[in-house]
């Protein structure tokens, strides 16, 4: 067992690959609005019954320049941007407070598609957050109260004990919105649509927002 490979195992990933879907993506296939195009591709992912089609990776940058990436769920979108929810004390929220520049990525492997979004994140209003919070299952509402997200904890039993405590506190009552939990909207300035093609000659189109609010569309090399 070497120091370079302490587990004694080595999986050769260099040959792991699957052919792309082969679907084409041409300029005439794209809507002039990236939001309409996004909705079209999201609808395809939902119709294909993919697991969590609204799952998206979000990359943020800490104050020391270290990037972080994790997966969250898209909960709302429109021409104003893309909304997700989190604890305001989480790492991602702290990063956004210091540097609102973020990147999102949707990856739908079986469709051979990706959507990459770059923009700026900021908190949404309390009214918008409350509307969504009240639509959540009761267990999820309690869960928002329980976890001091991203903080170090000694055991899972602490979480479970806290869950029962909050559950008891709100027994036969409406669960109130925690002050430390809420939504963030990512307002995009670039959105890229990526369609996998054979021989790695993928189709990529990038929408870039202009000063007048319009969008230019350019094809990118794969």
N, C-alpha and C positions, 0 to 999 in steps of 0.2 A: 504494500500500500504506500504510494508515494505522497509527498507533501503537496505536489501539484494536483493530485486527485485523491484526497483522503477517503472517499467512499469506496475506492477500488473499482468503480464502474465508470464507463465512458460510453455515452451514446453518440454515435456519429450522426449529426443532424444535417450534414452537408448534402446528402442525397434525398432528403425528405422534401417532396414537392408533389403537387397535384396540378394537372393542366387547368388553365383558366377556363371560364365558361364559354368564351368564344363569342359572346354577344357583342354587337357593335354599338358604338356611340359616336354619332356625327353631330356637327353643329346644328343641323336642321332638326335633330331630335330634341334639342334643348329649348325650354321655355326662356323667354327673355328675363323672367324673374327667377332668381335662385330659390326663392321661397316656394314658388309653385313647383319648380323642379324637385326640390327637397320633398315636398308632399307627395309627388308622384312616385318617387323612389321609396319613400316610407310606406306608401300604400302597397307597393309591390312586395316589400318585406313582410308586411302584415298578412297579405294574401297568401304568401308562401308559408305562413304559419311558422316563421322563425322564432326561436326562443328569445324573448326580450328584444324585440326589434327596436325598442326605444333606448337600449343601452348605449351609452357613449362614454368614451374615455375623455377625461379632462386633464390637461397638463397645466400646471401652475409653476411659478418660480419663487423660491424662498429669498429672503433678504440677502443671503450669502451667494446667490446665483445658482444654487442647486435646484434643478428641475424635479418636479414630482408628477407622477401620473397615476390615476386611479379611474375606476369605472363608476358612473352614476347613471340615474335614469332621467331621461328627458320627460318633463311633465307638462309642458305647454310650449307652443311655438306659434309665431305669427310674424308679420313683417317687421315687428319691433325687435325680435330676437328669439333666443332659445333659453328656456327656464328650467332650472333644477333647484332642489332644496337640500339644505344641510344645516348643521349646527354652526352658529356664528363663531364658536371657539375652535372649530376644527382646523386642521392644517390648511386645507384649501381656502377656507374663509380668511384665515390670517394672511395667507399669501396674497389673496385678492385685495385685501385692505391696503397692502403695501404696494402691490403692482397688479393692476386690473387686467393686464394683457394675458390672455389665455388661448389655448387651442383645444378644440373638440375633435373627436374622431368617431364616426360610425363605421363599423366593419361588418358587412354581411357576406360571409365567406361563400355560402352556397350560391349566392347570386353573383359572386365575383365582383362585388362593388364596395367602394369606400366613399365616404363624404368627409372631407377635412374642412374645418371651420376655424378661422382665426379672427379674434376680435377682442372686445373689452367687456369684462364682467362687472356688474355692480348690483347692489341689493334692490329688490323690488319693494313695493309698498307693503305696509302691514296689512292693508285691506286685501290685497291680492294674496298674500300669504295665508291669511285667515280663511279666505274662501276655499283655498286648496286644503288646508289643514282640516277643516270640517268635513271634507269629502273622504278623508282617509279612514280606513278601518280602525276601530277602537284600539286594537292592539298596537297598531302603528302610531297612533296618537300617544299612547302610553310610552312607547319606545322612544319617542322624541324627548320625553322628559327624563328618561333613565340614563342615557349615555352621555358622559362628558367626552365627546368624540375626540379621538387622537391622543387622549391622556393615557398614561400608564396605569394599569390596574393589576392587582395581585392575583385575582382569580375570577372565573366566570360566575361563581356563586354570588359575588358582590352584585353583579348585574341582575341576576335572577331575584335576589333579595330586594333590590331597589325596585324592580318591576312589580313585585307583590305589594311593596309599600305604596307605590303610586296607584296601583290598581285599587287598593283599599281606600286610599285618600279620596279617589273620585267615584267610589261606589255609589250607584244611583244618581250620579251627577254628570253634567256635561263636562268634558275635559277641556280645560282652557289652553290657549296657545302659549307655549313657553316663550319668554322674552328673548331667549338665546337661540331661537330656531327660526329659519326663514328661507326665502327664495332669492335666487340670483338670476339675472338675465344677462346672457352673452349677446351683445350687439355686434354682428359680424362686419368686417370690412373686406374679407376674402372668403370665398367658399369654393372648394374644389370637388368636382365629381370625377371619380376614378372608376373605369370599367376595365376589368381584366380581360386580356386578349391572348391569343396563342403566341408562343415564342417571345413572351415578355414584351410584346409591342402593344402595350396597354393604351387605351384612350383616356386622356386626361383633359378636362376643361376647367379653367379657373375663372370665376366671376370676381371682379374687383370693383368695389364701390367708389364712385367718383364724387367730387365735391358737391355736385348738383343733386346727388342722391340716386343717379342712374348707375347702371352696372355695365361694365365692359366684359366681354367674354373672349378668352384666348385659349388656344390649344397649347398644351405643354408636352414636351418630349417625355416618353415613359422612363 
